[in-house]
Structure formats: structure tokens, C-alpha cells
Amino acid sequence: MLANTTRTLTEAQREQWAVDGYLQIAGALSPAEVAFFSELLDEVRTKPGYEPAPTELPRGHYAWKLPDQNKDAFMDRRDLLPHHQAFIDLIDRPAVFDLILDLMGPYIQFSMSQAIIRASTDTFPGYIHTDGGEAQKTIRVSETSRPLAVKVMYLLTDVTEPDSGNFTVFPGSHLRPFAERAERIPNPKTPGAVPLLGKAGDAYVFPHAIWHGPSPNHSGKARKTILYNYCQMFMRAYDYSGPYKALFERCTPRQRRLLGDLGHGPDFRPGDFFYAPLDQETVMKGAA
Ligand SMILES: O=C(O)CCC(=O)C(=O)O
């Protein structure tokens, strides 16, 4: 694990990103921030929002509903930003967003926010997937390419033993074909799976292309995480369509740009998100 002190990738981080396909940032959130966001998620749970609706909608689709009110029960809340200013400010939190910029370049947007609580239970076996659905399973950029889309997972609870709802990866799987035949469906116990350990406040950074997922959680305590997604500008955001106008007044210029404000008014026009505005690099550096 590598503490991030330089705020841009170290050589070791660059190599780990290229070879293993992910990074672990120690202490990305302070203990006070961990406590704050953890309480905030408990509060989010008390209000309805976008949650999975497995009996009503296909897998991966979300309906407006209230989750289980037990704080340690499963929750999978999408579109966190409207709930609190702190969620907006986490979009471009310096020590992590600097790495995102270094990895992805400046022509990016924010595409998704999510909070997942993995309850301790004997009934959840975990699962393995790429992000980006069916398409990203077969799209693999090279070691030297910028990624198409990247996720940051912030741990809000310690995950220091296997089978604790660990974020589990197949290192290097972002670069090679990955068998997914019916008789060989990958799962968190498939040879090659690495269940990552971490402390509350650590963050994992990984591209959509890496095969990953949650391990079972038999730890006796719930595992809490926040996930933030970034993609190249020409791709589609998952939590909103077109500029996220409702949030612009609460955002800095850089946050607004990341949420689709291209500086020519709040409405979408054909051709947007193809060529970036001329000040894109300056805005991403936070100087605008
Ligand atoms: O660990 C989890 O709860 C799921 C994380 C994951 O696989 C994802 O965000 O794509």
C-alpha cells in the first residue's frame, strides 16, 4: 500500500496501475471525515432515493425507494450529490482528484456517485464483474493508454480480514481476455482473486476494465463504502443525462465543468462533449 504524499502518481503507483490495474491510497479520508461520511450515510438511509429494485427492475437498474432502515443492512444508494454539499465537494477532493487527473487527463467528467453498505450475512456469496456492463468486458486499453473510466472506492470501515466484504480484484485482468463461460463464471474465490485489505479512510482507484467485485461478508459487521466514477468526456454519465443543472449553483467552476457545464449556458447542444471548451485544462487545474 502506498501513502500518497506527492498528490500525483509516484513511479511505483504508475507501475502498479499499469501492471496490476489498481491503486490503494492510504488515508485518503481523515478519521474525522470517515466519521462524518459514515453518519451522513446513516442519514441518507432515512430518506428515499435511487436503490436497486430486484423484483421490479432488471439487474443494475434503480428505483426511487426507501431502503431497509437497519443501519447495518444492505444499502446501494445512487446519485448522492443532491443529499449534501460534502458529497459535491468530494468530487474533486485534492489528494485523490489529482491522481484522477494524472491518470485520465483533463478531458473528463464526473459520471456517478454511490454508497454501498454490505451487511454481514451468510446469504451473499459476492460477485465479480467489470464496470460498464456488457461492453467493457471486451474493451481493454493498453498499459500505456489512459483509461476510459475510473472508479474511486472510499472505505468507511476497516476491512482487515478476508471475507469481510473486501473489494476483490483480479490484478492485470484489465489487460487480458477473461474467461466467463457458464462452467467458469468468475467469483471472489476463483484462483487469481485478491481480496484487498484496508483501513477506514483508504481509497481504491480502479478502471472499469478490471474484473472486480465484493467478497462475502462474514465479519459480523457491515462494510461501508462511497464510490465515485469519472469517465472521458465523450462517454455518458450514469447518474444524469445532459448537464446536471440542478446542482450548478452549489458548485465551484471545476465541479460544474465535471457535471457538464461547458460554459455556454446550462443546456445541452449537439456536439457538446466532443471537443472540450478551450479552457478545459485550466478549469481542471482548479485555477478558473
Ligand atoms: O464492493 C462492492 O460493494 C461493490 C463494488 C463494485 O464492484 C463496484 O463498484 O463496481
The ligand as an SDF file (V2000), in Angstrom:
LIG
                    3D

 10  9  0  0  0  0  0  0  0  0999 V2000
  -17.6880   -3.9060   -3.1500 O   0  0  0  0  0  0  0  0  0  0  0  0
  -18.8210   -3.6050   -3.5060 C   0  0  0  0  0  0  0  0  0  0  0  0
  -19.7360   -3.4670   -2.7410 O   0  0  0  0  0  0  0  0  0  0  0  0
  -19.0930   -3.4300   -4.9700 C   0  0  0  0  0  0  0  0  0  0  0  0
  -18.0670   -2.5870   -5.6060 C   0  0  0  0  0  0  0  0  0  0  0  0
  -18.0480   -2.8310   -7.0660 C   0  0  0  0  0  0  0  0  0  0  0  0
  -17.8860   -3.9160   -7.5020 O   0  0  0  0  0  0  0  0  0  0  0  0
  -18.2520   -1.7350   -7.9560 C   0  0  0  0  0  0  0  0  0  0  0  0
  -18.3910   -0.6120   -7.5060 O   0  0  0  0  0  0  0  0  0  0  0  0
  -18.2950   -1.9410   -9.1680 O   0  0  0  0  0  0  0  0  0  0  0  0
  1  2  2  0
  2  3  1  0
  2  4  1  0
  4  5  1  0
  5  6  1  0
  6  7  2  0
  6  8  1  0
  8  9  2  0
  8 10  1  0
M  END
$$$$
